[in-house]
Amino acid sequence: MSQPRTLGDEPVAPAVTVVEVGPRDGFQGERRFIPTARKIELIEALIDTGLPVVEVTAFVSPKAVPQLADAAEVVAGIRNRDRAELLALVPNLEGAERAIAAGVDSIGLVVSASESHNAKNLNRTVDRSLAGFADVVAAARAAGVDVKGGIATSFGCPFEGDVPAARVVHIARRYAELGVTRIGLADTTGMAQPRHVRAVVRAVRAALPAAELGLHLHDTRGIGLANAVIGLEEGVRRLDASVAGLGGCPFAPGATGNVCTEDLIFLLDGLDLATGVDLDRLIGVARRVEELVGRALPGQVMKAGTRAARHPLEAVPTAAG
Amino acid sequence: MSQPRTLGDEPVAPAVTVVEVGPRDGFQGERRFIPTARKIELIEALIDTGLPVVEVTAFVSPKAVPQLADAAEVVAGIRNRDRAELLALVPNLEGAERAIAAGVDSIGLVVSASESHNAKNLNRTVDRSLAGFADVVAAARAAGVDVKGGIATSFGCPFEGDVPAARVVHIARRYAELGVTRIGLADTTGMAQPRHVRAVVRAVRAALPAAELGLHLHDTRGIGLANAVIGLEEGVRRLDASVAGLGGCPFAPGATGNVCTEDLIFLLDGLDLATGVDLDRLIGVARRVEELVGRALPGQVMKAGTRAARHPLEAVPTAAG
């Protein structure tokens, strides 16, 4: 958000920070265990595309999410780690301590704007979640590890429906009181429409003008990247996305989860917003992710290629349109 | 474009005209012949959702597109036809005469902004295409049938790459000289990025301020609806879309074709732009289209339901995010 825009033809610094969340938000939903070495390879390949931040894993209960039981080994194994910020999701102090010991650069906290989602997801009240964050932040501070505050169901809750913007603002303020001012507004189940993105971003910004706001958008209802445009118009300059569109929605079989990183990069390029990411290289990585999980994933640019893809005249389209 | 915006809570008239193109642009790519009665049922169901314009078929060579060989029977069979504008694509005078005889309300012409795409798609030069349109327009005028002018590859050509905006303006002017001022800019193979949408819409509007511009966007690279936001910001108020996201891209196996109608309606609703379409009803139709073609289609809202969909607390998400 506070980073400079592209000046002339020479990108001085990324205008938008794209946070790759596939290794965490994507993999956590995969039933078949992905070998640790494959995870590390993927993360290294993602870093090699120029992605500035990668959410590499979560330090959660291995019983709850067996796929991420190798969190510490994954972090320890990343060889090109100096070229990106390694972020890990943590639910509590124990997770934070494990993440810090493993050597992450930053940790992400999460609490839901809706009580019922927080109860379901984290098994406690919102207030209890927030109260527990003080020790986490202190531990991170002491270790020189950055903290990001995520707010799930910021734009709607699959159990409760509408979530008042004031509720999101309340949680953002609590984060700010703890000194956490990088705040991620998450559309956890893809309920956001442009009006919600606008209203919530504006409300949080009005309450906390100095906060650095990010958006974690899902494409569950097909408008994730349209919502990204609205967020960018509202000044957001940090966007989460998942390589190949890896991830899903627990409530909607067949529906898409996170917005797709390659498609987002293609969009940002078309808005003249530099990201520092090599799109061709990222497409190659996305195709390998499809092989890794053994099924087609929703990313589109990886199927069609970039705009630069040329077709021989022999490839005959069926008819006009 | 010239229609009034929603005033207060009461939609006075649709702010955006959504043109349903599935029965033409979607079906033309289906290999298995869809029985005429099924096509008619679908079109009637689409009209019943409140869609104001339906592109019902194309009057093209049955040899080139066997799927649409029943064009006249389809048009003749639609019983609720008074409630929507029935549009048909025609490539030439012969097609126009068949369409007019069948009783359509409007015909759509198409020519490509790129020579190589026009040669491949229509087997003639752009100039020969345009020259042939005078007789078509005269025949339509005489019959009281409206004419729309489509410009394929307006934002890029799969053979040539970039297409100069001046080239699109040139063709739009030629249409205007024939009295055709409802002009559709088509992203035929999904090459448009926001910068192209902005540049081409602005260039055509500057040249022809009175023209009513529409956009025919494809989601081949995942940013079709993000491009729609840009088009709407540029004042476009007519958008093509295909129910369930029916349709594909001949150049990219597995890639998406037209933007999906339900997802577009969900987006427009979120932008407070009224369409007059009953989204719940349209979702029902989209699900039947999947059954009709016998495979999963890319539409997302039809999988996840609208924002109003509530889930029981028992449906447990896997983890935070």
Interface residues (C-beta under 8 A of the other chain):
Chain A: V21 R24 D25 Q28 G29 A58 V60 A64 V65 L89 P91 V110 S116 A119 K120 N121 L122 G150 A152 G156 P158 F159 G161 A186 T188 T189 G190 M191 A192 Q193 P194 R195 H196 H216 D219 T220 R221 G222 I223 L225 A226 A228 V229 I230 C249 P250 F251 A252 P253 G254 A255 T256 C260 E262 D263 F266 L267 D269 G270 L271 D272 A296 G299 Q300 V301 K303 A304 G305 T306 R307 A308 A309 R310 H311 P312 L313 A315 V316 P317 T318 A319 A320 G321
Chain B: V21 R24 D25 Q28 G29 A58 V60 A64 V65 L89 P91 V110 S116 A119 K120 N121 L122 G150 A152 G156 P158 F159 G161 A186 T188 T189 G190 M191 A192 Q193 P194 R195 H196 H216 D219 T220 R221 G222 I223 L225 A226 A228 V229 I230 C249 P250 F251 A252 P253 G254 A255 T256 C260 E262 D263 F266 L267 D269 G270 L271 D272 A296 G299 Q300 V301 K303 A304 G305 T306 R307 A308 A309 R310 H311 P312 L313 A315 V316 P317 T318 A319 A320 G321
